[in-house]
Amino acid sequence: MPIRVRSALVLTIATLTAAVLAAGPLPVAADAAGRDGALAGIDRIRTELHRHGPGADLLVAAHRGQWRDAPENSLAAIEAAVEDGAEVVEIDVRLTSDGVPVLMHDTSVNRTTDGSGAVSSLTLEQVRRLHLKEGLGGAAARVTEHPVPTLAEAMEVVRGRALVNLDKGWPFREEILQVLQQTGTVDHGLFKGSPDVAQAEAFMARDPEIEYMHVVDDGTWAQALQFSGRQPVAVEVIFDRATDAQAQPEYLSQLAGRGRVWINTMWESLAAGHTDETSLRRDPDLGWETVVQRYRASMIQTDNVEALVHWRDRGDIRFWDRQRGPRTVRVQAEEPRAGGEGVAYHDTDDNRCASVSPEQDRLDVCTLRGARSLGWIRGGEWVEYDVEVVVPGRYAVSARVSSPYDPAGTMVMTWDGEPGATLSVPNTTDHNALRRVAVEERWFDRGAHRLRIEMPSTEYQNFNIDYVQLDWLTRR
């Protein structure tokens, strides 16, 4: 395996902090000598970026920043991504009508701000009056106090600390390059695109500090092997099937011999079903381990920065969440107790996710970018689970849920026939934006317990449940 999963070094605000974690899923070379361990921040990251042979570290890229903690493409999201250990922060760049590069994924500001209109039709002054919405935005997302950043502001945040992947920016590369030159951060930027090779080579020739990543998919995969002089520092490989030409071992081996191999694991079509969520549920066939070992990834872009960094640094993925531990009990929402309709659960209509769970007649067991979850929840439905507690004590009960709506719905829990808490499911800004939410603390004796979750018919219900979790707190 050509890429090394890091064993100790984790990026913090400006330095690297040693962290010895539990043994993990991939073997790591024990000798850290020669890994530029004395370097810090951007110096270490840039040095590592240009290493792509055996022993090179896996680099983590945060998709749109750490949008789970702050609005996507905000300065706070960039800051959080760096603090959480990402070496690269992916940002999206658009031009205002007066030619200023700003951070915005969509061509319009509608989804992620309290404004409307195309970015290209708004001046910088107009864009700066807008406020970003929480998380991934959307109609029901809360408006925050965060403004839309300029690219120059973003580069000041990452200066000396991380690289930025300049997505959407190839058509504006001249304006972007000018900002990077003015801020002294040309060597912090990672330009990307899929132009013809001659155009990409000409742009790289402009400045030896320019870093370029070529994007290949079904239509452009052959281009990456046509660079005759200076090679792209990385190639972003996109494949929706394992049989795609760009996903074949010989081709990937050639890419890995020239530079870094970047693979995206945010959703299924980017890497043939290998996603963050399949990695979190430890699917033996789909996930980060296979992406590294079979597809030669040496850079992974993720929506789950903390989890990937934890796994990359040899942590046990079962316990990536800081609140989890060996005494944690997890109840998967797609696994009700035996009995079927009317006994173990009640679903008001036929299975709407039959392509995912054909074994289910009525229960909607769906996939959210690889996470197996209970979806299409409606009022009047309920489901029951058998829960086995090994260690008696007081536990914190939480639920991992998602919804783009507000209100999203209500979960009424009972334990062994006794009333539990009622959870008002929050707006997480997207069906795929699963978030663990605290429910209550309660005592559990050792042994079997029965959990019942009801969705009252008197309230609007439209959310997803990934799991309910019990985290042991104390014996008292």
Buried (B, 14 or more C-beta within 10 A) or exposed (E): EBBBBBBBBBBBEEEBEEBEBEEBBBEBEEEBEEBBEEBBBBEBBBEBBEBBEEBBBBBBBBBBBBBBBBBBBBBBBBBBBBBBBBBBBBBBBBBBBEEBBBBBBBEBBBBBBBBEBBBEEBEBEBBBEBBBBBBBBBEBBEBBEBBBBBBBBBBBBBBEBBBBBBBBBBEBBEBBBBBBEEBEBBBBBBBBBBBEBEEBBEBBEEEEEBBBBBBBBEEBBEBBBEBEEEBBBBBBBBBBEBEBEBBBEEBBEBBBEBBBBBBBBBBBBBBBBBBBBBBBBEBEEBBBBBBBEBBBBBBBBBBBBBBBBBBBBBBBBBBBBEEBEEBBBBBBBBBBBEEEEEEBBBBBEEBBBBEBBEEBEBBBBBBBBBBBBBBBBBBEBBBBBBBEBEEEBBBBBBBBBBBBBBBBBBBBBBBEEEEBBEBEBBBBBBBBBBBBBEBBBBEBEEEEBEBBBBBBEEEBBBBBBBBBBBBBBEEE
